[in-house]
Every structure is written in C-alpha cells, then in structure tokens.
Amino acid sequence: MSLSISRRVLLGGGAALATIATLPRLPLAAAPLKLAITRRSLEVNGKAASVFGIQQPDGTHGLTLAPDQRFLVDLANEAGEDAIIHWHGMTPPYLQDGVADKERPLVKPGATAAYDFVPRTGTHWMHSHHGLQEQRLMAAPLIVHGADDLKADMQEVVVLLHDFTFRDPAEILADLGASGGTSHAGHDMSGMDMSGTDMEGMDMEGMDHGTGMDAGMAMDLNDVNYDAYLANDRTLADPLVVRTERAGRVRLRLINGATSTAFHIDLGSLVGTVVAVDGNPVRPSSGRRFPMTMGQRLDIVIDLPKDGGAFPILAEREGAVERAGLILATKDAPIAKIGEKGEKAAGPISVDFERQLSAVQPLAAKDAAARLRITLNGTMSPYVWSINSEIFGQHHPLEVSEGQRVIVEMVNQSMMAHPMHLHGHHFQVVGIDGSAFQGAMRDTVLVPIGGSVSIAFDADNRGRWPLHCHNLLHMATGMMTEVAYV
C-alpha cells in the first residue's frame, strides 16, 4: 500500500488528482498524472474481501510527488459507483477539495475529473468523502517531497494504517443505533436501531473542565471491534518486512487512515524523533511511543543500531489489545512471530504529547479578528454526534472574513475524544484546556474527553470548508459544520 524509498530512488510519478471537470486547465507542458478509483481483492488472515483502491496505472497505491511538481491529476472513477476523493492535507482552491456539494458534483462511474493546483509538501493522504467508502479502504498515501528530502540520506517507509471489517459499514452504523440522518457528500444514514454497541467504558472521576459535564459519566474509547487492523493492507500474521541497513537512518511516514481507531505508535527498543506532524515540520521530539488519532500523520526519524537486527514498529489500538505493524530488519536478521494482540490493553490517547510540540514555521504574530467557540456533543444511545448540538444540514456555519486571523475554541462535552479536521487550511494549536501555548501546525487535532483545544488559522482560502470529526461514524451521524467566508 505504501512505498519504501531512498533519496537515490525518488518516485516522482503521480496519481491523478480530481477536480471538477469543468474547471479550466492551466497551460502546462507536463501531462496529467493518472489515478483511478478501483475495486480490488484483499486477503485478510486467509479470507478474501472486496475493497476499493486509489491506484496509478502500474498498480501503485496513491501518489508521490517530486519537489516543485504540481498536483496535476486526472482521476478516473472505475469503482462502479459515485465517488469523490478528498486530498487530505492539501489546501487547494475550494472547488478542488474533493468534497461534493451543490457546486462540486460527485464523480460518476466511468467519468474522469481533473485537478490542478500547487500541493503542500509533507506526508498527506487521499480518501473518499462520500458515504462510508473510506471504511472500505478507499484511501491511499499522498507524499509531496521538498528539496530537503533530496539532501537527506535516509530510507523512507510510508505506512498507512486501517481498521478493517468484512461487514457492510452501513450495517455497523445501524447496529450502533444511529437515528435520523445527515447528508454531506452522500453521507445519508437513516432507519438505525441500537444493538451490539461496543463500549469499552471507563469511569471518569471529577472531570469537568468547564464543559458542564457530570463527573462519573462513562468514557468510551472505541465504538466498534473490527475484524483486523492493517498496516499497508497486512496484519501482523503476515507483516510487511522492510529491509534496512545496519546503522542506517529511516524516516517513517505514518498515516492513520483508520475510520474510528486511534493508535499508540510503539517503536519497541528503538528511539525515534518526531520531525513533522500532519506534514508540517516541528522541533524535534524524541521517544519510543507516540499517540496518533484518526486522520493524523507522524514523520519519525530512526537511527538503526550498528549491530542490526529486526525491529517491530507497532500501532496499538487505543484502549484495547489489538495491534498492527511492520518490521524493519537488516539483512539476514531473523524475523520472530508477533501476535496480533498484546499482553495488556493500551491506555487512552492523551494530549500530553500535543503540549510538547512546537512548530518550526508557526503563524506570524497577528491579533485575532475573530474568536469563535464550538461545542462537541453526542451520545452512544441514541448514536448521534453533533457540533453546537446541531447535526450537519441543520447547522449554522462559522462565518469568517478573508484576511482575518481566526481562533476557534473547541469544547468537548461528550464522553468520546474527537479528532477534528479542518479542510482548506492548516492551523496552529494555541491552547489546551484553557492553557495557551504556541504548538504545532496541523490540519487534524484531538479534542480530549471533557477538555478543550484552541486553534488559530488565517482566513486566506475562500470557500465553505468542512470542519468535522474524523471518526467517520461520528461525521456520518452529524458531527460536521462549515467555516464559511462572508
């Protein structure tokens, strides 16, 4: 599903980037890259499954762009159903974002959509923004190299994580008891019953943080128990083994493409240094274990020991024993079997790591012209999630004006953490639970249970931009609003 590359062999080829076919194409000498939304078969622990893919003509999943290469892509829909692909991490013109609405139609089966914009460097990804297709693996990496990548003598390993089910995702949502319905880019769910809800509950004591929540309410870490957890389409029963050099340097480009699962990234005996989050450079932060919620990316640089060996890189499911991963191994190093379940459940994801991060290129100093506050609401029964107690379609957009510095405080009044993603912009994390600081630049940030996170961004990209939870099941039942330029 992803690539292992070095600076000596950079894959500068492409993936077709979808835009609306009616948009004018800028005159360029380069031919558009070709990407196709496809159907494919995948074997998961010995059982076949039909899933989606986003592939180049040679079968490569996703896209890797060279420094200064435009995102010039023709996206063909060969999936046999309506689809649209969001370029997560990109900040294109509004019409090229890959979200369907009255101004931006879905890509019909057999049709091709054209995209042409300047991409952002870093580790990003692409995924469906229509219905529940993302749960069926309609996702792929999107890596944009910068000039510094050509100078770095290190091996790159791209890892795309997924939670996987053999079931129809609509059945899972129905079993959770979703009622009513919302619609955005085909998110249309109705007629749901509550049964089979998986609540890995924990009791919270004395937690309020000004949210109005009752202390002692049950915290929920995972809504769904999946059939498998994948790293580059493989489970730990048959993991990807990436051969490396003794004393070599590796840059892991990790993408959490799971639809409703957060992970702890565990490097085992290795020490890694986080150098970028969501494609944005951060001041180096070293450790062996890092949190990663849905939609986020981590770039981790690892120096391998001169004695070599085999080194599992594990993604441990939050609040549970299941895990996915791959193995870095030097030549001839023996590969030991690793179970798909750990000995004990991983704990909850916290925001402690977020507090440690600091952007290399923060926002310029500027007074905020707009200060907005939203609440994140929802319950497991009925299974409905909302922003400001309004489901999408009945929402009041957050209005901004071009040129403003905007600060949005997101207050979580629910008993689940929510990874909040803003389209069309990258923001700086500037506060957690009322404590101000100058944190990382991101496009997706976790808002903890009972807590708050403040973000700042410049309104420099006109449009109506979704702001939503990147738990697909939460978004599908209403946890989405818009940042609308007026």
C-alpha positions as CSV (number, residue, x, y, z in Angstrom):
1,M,0.0,0.0,0.0
2,S,2.9,2.3,0.6
3,L,6.5,2.8,-0.6
4,S,9.9,2.3,0.8
5,I,12.3,4.7,-1.0
6,S,15.6,6.4,-0.5
7,R,16.9,9.7,-1.9
8,R,18.6,7.8,-4.6
9,V,15.3,6.5,-6.0
10,L,12.6,9.1,-5.6
11,L,9.3,8.1,-7.1
12,G,8.2,11.3,-8.8
13,G,5.4,9.8,-10.7
14,G,1.8,10.6,-9.9
15,A,-1.6,10.0,-9.1
16,A,-4.5,11.6,-10.8
17,L,-5.9,14.4,-8.7
18,A,-9.5,15.1,-9.1
19,T,-11.1,18.4,-9.7
20,I,-14.3,19.4,-11.3
21,A,-14.0,18.6,-15.0
22,T,-15.5,22.0,-15.9
23,L,-12.6,23.9,-14.3
24,P,-10.2,25.4,-16.8
25,R,-6.8,23.7,-17.1
26,L,-3.8,25.9,-16.8
27,P,-1.5,25.6,-19.8
28,L,1.4,23.4,-18.7
29,A,3.9,21.3,-20.6
30,A,3.6,18.3,-18.2
31,A,1.0,15.7,-18.9
32,P,-1.6,15.0,-16.1
33,L,-0.8,12.1,-13.8
34,K,-3.3,9.3,-14.0
35,L,-5.1,7.9,-10.9
36,A,-8.1,5.6,-10.8
37,I,-10.6,4.7,-8.1
38,T,-10.7,0.9,-8.4
39,R,-12.1,-2.2,-6.9
40,R,-9.7,-4.9,-5.8
41,S,-9.5,-8.1,-3.8
42,L,-7.6,-8.3,-0.5
43,E,-6.9,-11.3,1.6
44,V,-7.1,-10.6,5.4
45,N,-5.9,-13.5,7.6
46,G,-6.8,-16.1,4.9
47,K,-10.2,-14.7,4.0
48,A,-10.9,-12.8,0.8
49,A,-12.5,-9.3,0.8
50,S,-13.6,-6.9,-1.9
51,V,-12.3,-3.4,-1.2
52,F,-11.6,-0.2,-3.0
53,G,-8.2,1.3,-4.1
54,I,-6.8,4.5,-5.5
55,Q,-4.1,3.4,-7.9
56,Q,-1.8,4.6,-10.7
57,P,-1.8,2.6,-14.0
58,D,1.2,0.5,-12.7
59,G,-0.8,-0.6,-9.6
60,T,1.0,1.8,-7.2
61,H,-1.3,3.0,-4.4
62,G,-1.6,6.7,-4.1
63,L,0.9,9.3,-5.2
64,T,4.4,10.6,-4.6
65,L,5.3,14.0,-6.0
66,A,8.8,15.4,-6.5
67,P,9.8,18.8,-5.3
68,D,8.0,21.6,-7.1
69,Q,5.8,19.2,-9.0
70,R,2.2,20.4,-9.5
71,F,-0.7,18.4,-8.4
72,L,-1.8,17.9,-12.0
73,V,-4.0,14.8,-12.0
74,D,-6.8,13.1,-13.9
75,L,-8.9,11.0,-11.6
76,A,-10.9,8.2,-13.3
77,N,-13.8,6.6,-11.4
78,E,-13.6,2.8,-12.2
79,A,-15.3,1.8,-8.9
80,G,-18.8,1.3,-10.5
81,E,-20.5,3.8,-8.1
82,D,-20.4,7.6,-7.4
83,A,-17.3,8.7,-5.6
84,I,-15.2,11.7,-4.7
85,I,-11.7,11.9,-3.3
86,H,-10.6,14.4,-0.7
87,W,-6.9,15.4,-0.8
88,H,-6.3,15.4,3.0
89,G,-3.6,17.8,4.0
90,M,-3.8,19.8,0.7
91,T,-5.1,23.4,0.6
92,P,-6.4,23.7,-2.9
93,P,-8.9,26.1,-4.3
94,Y,-12.4,25.4,-2.9
95,L,-13.7,23.6,-6.0
96,Q,-10.8,21.1,-6.0
97,D,-11.1,20.0,-2.4
98,G,-12.7,16.7,-3.1
99,V,-16.0,17.1,-1.2
100,A,-19.3,17.1,-3.0
101,D,-21.9,19.7,-2.6
102,K,-24.2,21.8,-4.9
103,E,-21.1,23.4,-6.5
104,R,-19.0,20.3,-6.7
105,P,-20.5,17.2,-8.1
106,L,-19.6,13.6,-7.4
107,V,-17.5,11.8,-10.0
108,K,-19.9,9.4,-11.8
109,P,-18.9,5.9,-12.7
110,G,-16.8,6.0,-15.9
111,A,-16.1,9.7,-15.6
112,T,-12.8,11.5,-15.1
113,A,-12.3,14.6,-13.0
114,A,-9.3,16.9,-13.4
115,Y,-7.2,18.6,-10.7
116,D,-4.5,21.2,-11.0
117,F,-3.0,23.1,-8.0
118,V,0.2,23.7,-6.1
119,P,0.5,20.9,-3.4
120,R,1.8,21.3,0.1
121,T,5.0,19.4,1.0
122,G,4.9,16.6,3.6
123,T,3.1,13.4,4.5
124,H,-0.6,13.5,3.5
125,W,-3.2,11.1,2.2
126,M,-6.3,10.8,0.0
127,H,-9.6,9.2,0.9
128,S,-13.2,9.1,-0.1
129,H,-15.5,11.8,1.3
130,H,-18.7,10.1,0.2
131,G,-20.8,7.8,2.2
132,L,-18.9,5.1,4.1
133,Q,-16.5,4.3,1.2
134,E,-13.5,5.2,3.3
135,Q,-14.2,2.3,5.7
136,R,-13.9,0.0,2.6
137,L,-10.3,1.2,2.1
138,M,-10.9,3.9,-0.5
139,A,-7.7,5.6,0.7
140,A,-4.1,5.9,-0.3
141,P,-0.9,7.8,0.7
142,L,-0.1,11.3,-0.8
143,I,3.5,12.2,-0.3
144,V,4.9,15.5,-1.5
145,H,8.7,15.8,-1.3
146,G,10.5,19.0,-0.6
147,A,14.0,20.0,-1.6
148,D,15.4,19.0,1.8
149,D,14.2,15.4,1.2
150,L,16.7,15.1,-1.7
151,K,19.5,16.1,0.6
152,A,18.6,13.6,3.4
153,D,20.5,10.3,3.1
154,M,17.8,8.1,4.6
155,Q,15.4,5.4,3.7
156,E,11.7,6.3,3.6
157,V,9.0,4.0,4.7
158,V,5.4,5.0,4.2
159,V,2.8,3.2,6.4
160,L,-1.0,3.6,6.0
161,L,-3.0,2.2,8.9
162,H,-6.6,1.0,8.7
163,D,-9.2,-0.7,10.8
164,F,-10.9,-3.4,8.7
165,T,-14.2,-5.1,8.6
166,F,-15.7,-7.8,6.5
167,R,-19.2,-6.4,7.2
168,D,-21.0,-3.8,5.3
169,P,-20.2,-0.5,7.1
170,A,-23.8,0.6,6.9
171,E,-24.8,-2.5,9.0
172,I,-22.2,-1.5,11.6
173,L,-23.6,2.0,11.8
174,A,-27.1,0.6,12.0
175,D,-26.1,-1.7,14.8
176,L,-24.8,1.3,16.7
177,G,-28.3,2.7,16.7
178,A,-27.8,5.8,14.6
179,S,-31.1,7.5,14.1
180,G,-32.3,10.3,11.8
181,G,-29.8,11.1,9.1
182,T,-27.5,13.7,7.7
183,S,-26.2,14.2,4.3
184,H,-22.9,15.6,3.1
185,A,-21.2,14.2,0.0
186,G,-23.6,11.2,0.2
187,H,-23.5,10.8,4.0
188,D,-27.1,9.7,4.3
189,M,-28.0,7.3,7.1
190,S,-31.4,6.5,8.4
191,G,-33.5,3.9,10.0
192,M,-31.0,2.7,12.5
193,D,-31.5,0.5,15.6
194,M,-29.3,0.3,18.7
195,S,-27.9,-3.1,19.2
196,G,-24.4,-4.5,19.6
197,T,-22.8,-1.3,20.7
198,D,-19.2,-1.8,21.9
199,M,-18.5,0.5,24.8
200,E,-15.1,-0.1,26.3
201,G,-16.2,2.1,29.2
202,M,-14.1,3.6,32.0
203,D,-15.4,5.8,34.8
204,M,-14.2,9.4,34.9
205,E,-13.9,11.0,38.3
206,G,-14.1,14.7,38.9
207,M,-13.8,15.8,35.3
208,D,-15.5,19.0,34.3
209,H,-13.0,21.5,32.8
210,G,-15.8,24.0,32.4
211,T,-17.7,21.8,30.0
212,G,-20.9,21.3,32.0
213,M,-20.4,17.5,32.0
214,D,-21.3,15.4,35.0
215,A,-18.3,13.8,36.7
216,G,-18.5,10.0,36.7
217,M,-20.1,9.6,33.2
218,A,-18.8,6.6,31.3
219,M,-15.9,7.3,28.9
220,D,-16.0,5.4,25.6
221,L,-12.8,4.7,23.7
222,N,-13.9,2.6,20.8
223,D,-17.3,2.2,19.2
224,V,-16.5,-0.8,17.1
225,N,-14.5,-4.0,17.4
226,Y,-13.0,-4.6,13.9
227,D,-12.1,-7.9,12.3
228,A,-8.5,-6.8,11.7
229,Y,-6.1,-3.8,11.9
230,L,-3.9,-3.3,8.9
231,A,-0.5,-1.7,8.1
232,N,-0.2,-1.4,4.4
233,D,-3.0,-3.8,3.9
234,R,-1.4,-6.5,6.0
235,T,-1.9,-7.9,9.5
236,L,0.8,-9.0,11.9
237,A,0.0,-12.6,10.9
238,D,1.9,-11.7,7.6
239,P,3.5,-8.3,8.2
240,L,5.4,-6.2,5.8
241,V,9.2,-6.6,6.3
242,V,11.3,-3.7,5.2
243,R,15.0,-4.5,4.8
244,T,17.2,-1.7,6.1
245,E,21.0,-1.1,6.5
246,R,22.9,-1.5,9.7
247,A,23.4,1.9,11.3
248,G,21.1,3.2,8.7
249,R,18.6,6.1,9.1
250,V,14.9,5.6,8.4
251,R,12.1,8.1,8.0
252,L,8.8,6.6,8.9
253,R,5.9,8.4,7.2
254,L,2.9,7.2,9.3
255,I,-0.7,7.9,8.3
256,N,-3.6,6.9,10.5
257,G,-6.2,6.1,7.8
258,A,-8.4,4.2,10.3
259,T,-12.0,5.3,10.3
260,S,-12.7,5.1,14.0
261,T,-9.5,3.9,15.7
262,A,-6.7,5.8,17.4
263,F,-3.3,4.2,17.9
264,H,-0.2,4.3,20.1
265,I,2.9,4.0,17.9
266,D,5.3,1.8,19.7
267,L,8.9,1.7,18.5
268,G,10.0,-1.0,20.9
269,S,13.7,-0.9,21.6
270,L,14.3,1.9,19.1
271,V,14.2,5.6,19.9
272,G,12.6,7.8,17.3
273,T,12.5,11.6,16.7
274,V,9.3,13.2,15.5
275,V,10.2,15.8,12.9
276,A,6.8,16.6,11.4
277,V,3.1,16.2,12.2
278,D,0.4,16.4,9.5
279,G,3.1,17.3,7.0
280,N,4.4,20.3,9.0
281,P,7.9,20.4,10.5
282,V,8.1,20.5,14.3
283,R,11.0,21.0,16.6
284,P,12.5,17.5,17.2
285,S,10.8,15.5,19.9
286,S,12.2,12.1,20.8
287,G,10.8,9.0,22.4
288,R,9.7,5.4,22.0
289,R,5.9,5.8,22.0
290,F,3.7,8.4,20.3
291,P,-0.1,8.9,20.1
292,M,-1.8,9.2,16.7
293,T,-5.5,9.8,16.2
294,M,-7.6,9.4,13.0
295,G,-6.5,11.5,10.1
296,Q,-3.2,12.5,11.6
297,R,0.3,11.8,10.3
298,L,3.6,11.4,12.0
299,D,7.1,11.6,10.5
300,I,9.6,9.8,12.7
301,V,13.3,9.5,12.1
302,I,15.0,6.4,13.5
303,D,18.7,5.6,13.6
304,L,19.2,1.9,13.5
305,P,21.9,0.2,15.6
306,K,25.2,-0.8,14.0
307,D,24.7,-4.4,15.1
308,G,21.5,-4.6,13.1
309,G,18.5,-6.8,13.9
310,A,14.7,-7.0,13.4
311,F,12.7,-4.1,14.9
312,P,8.8,-4.3,15.1
313,I,7.0,-0.9,14.6
314,L,3.6,-1.4,16.2
315,A,0.4,0.5,16.2
316,E,-1.5,-0.4,19.3
317,R,-5.2,0.2,19.3
318,E,-6.3,2.7,22.0
319,G,-7.9,1.0,25.0
320,A,-7.5,-2.5,23.6
321,V,-5.0,-5.3,23.0
322,E,-5.3,-5.4,19.2
323,R,-2.4,-4.1,17.1
324,A,-1.0,-3.7,13.6
325,G,2.5,-3.0,12.4
326,L,5.5,-3.8,10.2
327,I,9.1,-4.9,10.8
328,L,12.3,-3.1,10.0
329,A,15.1,-5.7,9.6
330,T,18.7,-5.6,8.5
331,K,20.0,-8.2,6.0
332,D,19.7,-11.8,7.2
333,A,18.2,-10.8,10.6
334,P,15.8,-13.5,11.8
335,I,12.1,-12.4,12.0
336,A,10.2,-13.5,15.0
337,K,6.5,-14.1,15.0
338,I,4.5,-11.2,16.5
339,G,0.9,-11.7,17.8
340,E,-2.0,-9.6,16.6
341,K,-2.8,-9.0,20.3
342,G,-0.6,-7.6,23.0
343,E,-0.5,-8.8,26.6
344,K,-2.4,-5.9,28.0
345,A,-4.7,-3.2,26.7
346,A,-3.1,0.1,25.6
347,G,-4.3,3.1,27.6
348,P,-6.3,6.1,26.3
349,I,-4.7,8.6,24.0
350,S,-3.9,11.8,25.8
351,V,-2.9,15.3,24.7
352,D,0.3,15.4,26.7
353,F,2.4,14.9,23.6
354,E,0.5,17.7,21.8
355,R,1.5,20.1,24.6
356,Q,5.2,19.2,23.8
357,L,5.1,20.0,20.1
358,S,6.3,23.3,18.7
359,A,6.1,24.4,15.0
360,V,9.2,25.2,13.1
361,Q,7.2,27.6,11.0
362,P,4.5,29.0,13.3
363,L,1.9,31.5,12.3
364,A,3.1,35.1,12.1
365,A,2.3,37.3,15.0
366,K,-1.1,38.9,14.5
367,D,-4.1,39.9,16.6
368,A,-7.1,37.7,16.2
369,A,-10.0,39.4,14.4
370,A,-12.5,36.6,15.0
371,R,-12.8,34.4,18.1
372,L,-15.3,31.5,17.8
373,R,-16.4,28.8,20.2
374,I,-18.0,25.5,19.4
375,T,-19.1,22.5,21.5
376,L,-18.8,18.9,20.5
377,N,-21.8,16.9,21.6
378,G,-23.2,13.4,21.3
379,T,-24.1,10.2,23.0
380,M,-23.8,6.4,22.3
381,S,-27.6,6.0,22.8
382,P,-29.0,7.4,20.7
383,Y,-26.0,7.3,18.5
384,V,-25.9,10.9,17.3
385,W,-23.0,13.2,17.2
386,S,-23.1,17.0,16.6
387,I,-21.5,20.4,16.8
388,N,-23.2,23.0,18.9
389,S,-26.0,20.4,19.3
390,E,-26.7,20.8,15.6
391,I,-26.3,17.9,13.1
392,F,-24.9,18.8,9.7
393,G,-27.6,20.1,7.4
394,Q,-29.3,21.8,10.3
395,H,-26.1,23.7,11.3
396,H,-25.2,27.3,11.4
397,P,-21.8,27.8,9.7
398,L,-18.9,29.6,11.4
399,E,-18.6,32.8,9.5
400,V,-15.2,34.4,8.8
401,S,-13.9,37.2,6.5
402,E,-11.0,36.9,4.2
403,G,-7.7,38.2,5.8
404,Q,-8.8,37.5,9.3
405,R,-6.8,35.7,11.9
406,V,-9.3,33.3,13.4
407,I,-9.2,31.5,16.7
408,V,-11.7,28.6,17.3
409,E,-12.1,27.1,20.7
410,M,-13.5,23.5,20.5
411,V,-15.0,22.3,23.8
412,N,-15.8,18.6,24.1
413,Q,-18.9,18.0,26.1
414,S,-19.2,14.3,25.1
415,M,-17.7,11.1,26.5
416,M,-15.5,10.4,23.5
417,A,-12.4,12.2,22.2
418,H,-12.8,13.7,18.7
419,P,-10.2,14.2,16.1
420,M,-11.2,17.5,14.5
421,H,-10.2,18.2,10.9
422,L,-10.5,21.5,9.0
423,H,-10.4,21.5,5.2
424,G,-8.6,24.1,3.1
425,H,-6.3,25.3,5.9
426,H,-3.6,24.3,8.3
427,F,-3.9,25.7,11.8
428,Q,-1.7,26.2,14.8
429,V,-2.7,24.6,18.1
430,V,-2.6,27.5,20.6
431,G,-4.4,26.2,23.7
432,I,-5.4,23.1,25.6
433,D,-7.9,23.2,28.5
434,G,-7.5,27.0,28.6
435,S,-3.7,27.0,28.8
436,A,-2.2,29.0,26.0
437,F,0.9,27.9,24.2
438,Q,2.4,28.0,20.7
439,G,2.1,24.4,19.4
440,A,2.3,22.5,16.2
441,M,0.8,23.4,12.8
442,R,-1.7,20.8,11.9
443,D,-4.9,20.0,10.0
444,T,-6.3,17.5,12.5
445,V,-6.2,17.7,16.3
446,L,-7.6,15.6,19.0
447,V,-10.0,17.3,21.4
448,P,-10.0,15.2,24.6
449,I,-12.9,14.0,26.6
450,G,-14.2,16.8,28.8
451,G,-11.4,19.1,27.5
452,S,-10.9,21.9,25.1
453,V,-8.5,22.8,22.3
454,S,-8.0,26.2,20.7
455,I,-6.7,26.5,17.1
456,A,-5.6,29.6,15.1
457,F,-5.6,30.0,11.3
458,D,-5.5,32.7,8.7
459,A,-8.6,33.0,6.5
460,D,-6.7,33.0,3.3
461,N,-8.6,30.4,1.1
462,R,-12.1,31.4,0.2
463,G,-14.9,28.8,0.3
464,R,-17.2,26.8,2.5
465,W,-14.9,24.5,4.3
466,P,-15.9,21.4,6.3
467,L,-14.9,21.3,9.9
468,H,-15.7,17.8,11.2
469,C,-14.8,14.9,13.4
470,H,-12.5,12.4,11.6
471,N,-14.2,9.5,13.2
472,L,-16.2,8.5,10.1
473,L,-19.1,7.2,12.1
474,H,-19.4,10.4,14.1
475,M,-19.3,12.5,10.9
476,A,-21.9,10.3,9.2
477,T,-24.4,11.0,12.0
478,G,-23.9,14.7,12.1
479,M,-20.6,15.9,13.7
480,M,-19.7,18.4,11.0
481,T,-20.1,22.1,10.4
482,E,-18.5,24.6,7.9
483,V,-16.2,27.5,8.1
484,A,-17.8,29.9,5.6
485,Y,-16.3,33.0,4.1
486,V,-18.6,36.0,4.0
